[in-house]
Structures are given as structure tokens and as C-alpha cells.
Amino acid sequence: MEVLEADRPLALLQFAGRAILDEVKERRRRWTWEYFAARRDDRNVYVERFRKKLLETATPEVRAHTCASSESP
């Protein structure tokens, strides 16, 4: 316990330094092309699944309208 008290300021400084570096690394990672591509892919999967869910619960008239509008460019 005495060792912890003696090294506490150093431990707190190291903790603060690691916390700042982790935050900077995360911020930089969010601006990479790989991150953008992963987000795009996740979004596309979500949209496709959401469309399928809506079509399963929709009435036949709504399904026909949705399918027709999604096929046009």
C-alpha cells in the first residue's frame, strides 16, 4: 500500500497520458477510408434489412408501389 501511495502521482500522470492518446487514436481512426467503408457497408445492410421488414409487414398495394419505385433509376 505504501508503494502505491509513493507512485500515485506517476500513476495518475500515466493514466491521463494514456487516456488522451486513446482519444486521439480513436478520433484519427474515425477519419480513415477503412472506417468510412465499414460504416457505408453497415448502413447498406441496415437499409436492406429495414426494407425487407417493411415489405413483410406492408399490404400488397404498398409492396407493389415500393418495388416499382426502387427499380427505377
VORO-203412 format. One line per 4 residues: number of its first residue (from 1); their letters; for each residue x, y, z of N, C-alpha, C. Coordinates in pm, 1 decimal. Last residue first. Example, Ala and Ser with C-alpha at 12.3 -4.5 7.8 and 13.67 -1.06 7.14 Angstrom:
2
2	sa	1285.0:-225.0:708.0:1367.0:-106.0:714.0:1290.0:3.0:787.0 | 1319.0:-569.0:780.0:1230.0:-450.0:780.0:1320.0:-330.0:780.0
***
This chain:
73
73	pses	-3444.3:410.3:-6195.9:-3316.1:474.1:-6162.6:-3328.7:602.8:-6096.4 | -3677.7:178.0:-6044.5:-3649.9:286.8:-6138.9:-3523.1:359.5:-6098.3 | -3704.3:2.5:-5834.9:-3644.0:-47.1:-5957.7:-3611.4:64.9:-6054.1 | -3836.9:133.8:-5633.7:-3696.5:101.2:-5610.1:-3627.7:50.3:-5736.1
69	sact	-4095.8:159.1:-5732.5:-4016.9:280.2:-5716.8:-3869.2:248.8:-5693.6 | -4182.2:-109.3:-5734.2:-4177.9:-34.7:-5859.1:-4089.6:88.3:-5846.9 | -4172.0:-169.5:-5461.0:-4087.8:-244.2:-5555.4:-4075.0:-169.1:-5686.3 | -4366.4:9.8:-5363.7:-4227.9:17.1:-5317.1:-4134.5:-54.1:-5414.6
65	harv	-4602.6:-77.6:-5491.1:-4554.2:59.5:-5511.0:-4406.3:70.5:-5473.7 | -4624.0:-338.3:-5391.9:-4614.4:-316.7:-5536.4:-4558.6:-177.9:-5565.0 | -4647.5:-286.3:-5116.0:-4536.9:-365.0:-5168.1:-4517.0:-339.8:-5316.6 | -4890.5:-151.1:-5105.1:-4768.2:-78.8:-5067.9:-4646.4:-153.0:-5121.5
61	epta	-5062.3:-357.8:-5178.0:-5056.5:-234.9:-5257.5:-4927.7:-157.9:-5229.5 | -5026.5:-554.3:-4974.2:-4984.0:-581.9:-5112.2:-4974.0:-456.0:-5199.3 | -4894.5:-393.5:-4675.6:-5004.6:-450.2:-4754.1:-4957.9:-473.3:-4896.8 | -4602.4:-485.5:-4482.0:-4683.0:-395.1:-4562.9:-4795.9:-470.0:-4634.1
57	tell	-4431.5:-655.0:-4357.1:-4545.0:-608.3:-4278.3:-4639.9:-520.3:-4359.6 | -4243.6:-703.5:-4553.8:-4311.2:-817.2:-4491.3:-4435.4:-773.8:-4415.7 | -4149.2:-448.5:-4610.7:-4224.9:-519.6:-4713.1:-4299.0:-639.9:-4655.4 | -4010.6:-386.3:-4374.9:-4127.9:-308.1:-4413.5:-4212.9:-381.5:-4515.7
53	kkrf	-3806.8:-578.9:-4390.3:-3900.1:-580.1:-4277.3:-4026.5:-502.9:-4313.1 | -3673.5:-496.1:-4620.8:-3735.8:-629.1:-4616.1:-3838.6:-636.4:-4504.7 | -3583.8:-244.3:-4532.1:-3676.4:-254.0:-4645.3:-3748.6:-388.7:-4645.2 | -3409.5:-327.6:-4332.0:-3525.2:-247.8:-4295.7:-3629.2:-250.9:-4407.7
49	revy	-3214.8:-458.1:-4481.7:-3293.7:-533.7:-4383.9:-3419.6:-458.4:-4344.4 | -3116.1:-238.3:-4630.5:-3173.3:-354.3:-4698.4:-3261.4:-435.8:-4603.2 | -3019.6:-73.5:-4425.8:-3126.8:-26.2:-4514.1:-3194.4:-143.8:-4583.4 | -2815.7:-238.4:-4316.2:-2929.2:-194.9:-4234.9:-3046.5:-153.0:-4323.1
45	vnrd	-2640.2:-258.3:-4531.9:-2702.3:-380.1:-4478.0:-2826.8:-342.1:-4397.1 | -2566.2:12.9:-4555.3:-2632.9:-55.3:-4666.3:-2703.7:-182.7:-4619.4 | -2438.8:54.7:-4307.9:-2558.8:130.2:-4342.0:-2636.6:61.6:-4454.0 | -2218.2:-115.2:-4331.5:-2316.0:-136.8:-4225.0:-2448.4:-67.3:-4257.0
41	drra	-2088.8:10.3:-4548.7:-2135.5:-127.2:-4560.8:-2241.2:-159.4:-4455.1 | -2029.0:259.9:-4433.9:-2113.2:251.4:-4553.8:-2173.0:111.6:-4566.8 | -1858.2:181.5:-4226.0:-1984.8:248.1:-4195.1:-2081.5:239.3:-4312.3 | -1649.5:77.3:-4380.7:-1720.8:-9.7:-4287.5:-1855.8:51.0:-4249.8
37	afye	-1566.3:309.1:-4515.8:-1615.7:194.0:-4591.2:-1695.7:101.0:-4500.5 | -1478.7:468.7:-4302.4:-1589.5:513.6:-4386.9:-1650.2:396.7:-4464.1 | -1265.4:308.5:-4214.3:-1377.9:335.0:-4124.7:-1500.5:379.3:-4205.1 | -1096.2:319.9:-4434.8:-1147.5:190.8:-4390.2:-1269.8:208.4:-4301.1
33	wtwr	-1025.9:585.7:-4444.9:-1111.7:532.7:-4550.8:-1170.7:398.4:-4511.1 | -1046.2:756.1:-4127.5:-977.9:671.3:-4225.0:-1077.5:620.1:-4327.6 | -1145.1:895.4:-3914.6:-1126.1:968.9:-4039.8:-1048.3:888.2:-4141.9 | -1146.9:739.8:-3689.4:-1276.6:773.7:-3748.4:-1264.1:851.2:-3879.1
29	rrre	-881.9:739.4:-3615.9:-936.2:619.5:-3679.3:-1067.9:650.0:-3748.8 | -858.5:985.0:-3485.0:-790.1:964.8:-3612.9:-845.6:844.8:-3687.8 | -1008.8:928.7:-3256.0:-1050.1:1037.7:-3344.8:-984.5:1023.3:-3482.0 | -855.7:723.2:-3144.4:-993.3:696.7:-3186.5:-1041.2:804.6:-3283.1
25	kved	-618.1:862.0:-3086.2:-615.8:749.7:-3180.3:-754.8:718.9:-3231.9 | -716.0:1045.2:-2895.8:-659.7:1094.0:-3022.0:-658.5:982.8:-3126.0 | -790.9:869.7:-2691.0:-890.8:957.0:-2752.7:-842.2:1009.5:-2887.9 | -545.7:756.1:-2625.5:-653.9:670.4:-2674.6:-760.7:753.5:-2745.6
21	liar	-409.8:984.7:-2531.5:-363.3:917.1:-2653.3:-471.2:826.0:-2710.9 | -560.1:1037.6:-2298.6:-552.8:1137.2:-2406.7:-510.7:1071.0:-2536.8 | -510.9:804.9:-2151.1:-648.3:843.2:-2184.9:-649.5:942.5:-2300.5 | -232.7:812.7:-2117.9:-294.2:704.1:-2195.2:-435.7:739.6:-2238.6
17	gafq	-213.2:1044.2:-1954.3:-147.9:1038.3:-2085.4:-208.0:931.0:-2174.3 | -352.7:961.1:-1726.7:-401.4:1075.3:-1804.4:-340.7:1074.5:-1944.7 | -185.5:750.2:-1644.2:-325.1:725.3:-1677.8:-380.6:837.6:-1764.9 | 50.7:889.4:-1586.5:49.8:789.3:-1693.2:-93.1:758.3:-1737.4
13	llal	-43.4:1044.9:-1373.3:7.6:1109.5:-1493.9:8.3:1012.6:-1611.6 | -105.7:844.6:-1188.1:-210.8:934.1:-1237.0:-167.2:1004.4:-1366.0 | 149.6:734.7:-1145.0:42.7:651.6:-1199.4:-69.9:737.9:-1256.2 | 279.0:954.4:-1030.9:327.3:900.0:-1157.2:218.8:816.3:-1223.3
9	prda	129.2:983.0:-792.6:135.6:1092.0:-891.2:181.7:1042.9:-1029.2 | 171.3:715.5:-670.9:40.5:764.1:-715.0:48.9:879.5:-815.1 | 392.0:604.8:-559.1:388.1:612.7:-704.2:257.5:670.8:-757.9 | 334.1:612.0:-287.4:455.4:678.5:-334.4:451.2:697.9:-485.3
5	elve	103.2:459.1:-272.4:97.8:599.2:-231.6:219.4:675.4:-283.2 | 205.9:210.9:-352.5:103.1:276.1:-431.9:95.2:425.2:-399.2 | 375.8:158.0:-140.3:433.0:173.3:-273.1:332.9:246.2:-363.2 | 201.7:120.7:69.7:291.0:236.6:74.0:352.3:262.9:-63.7
1	m	81.5:-118.1:0.0:0.0:0.0:0.0:86.7:125.6:0.0
***
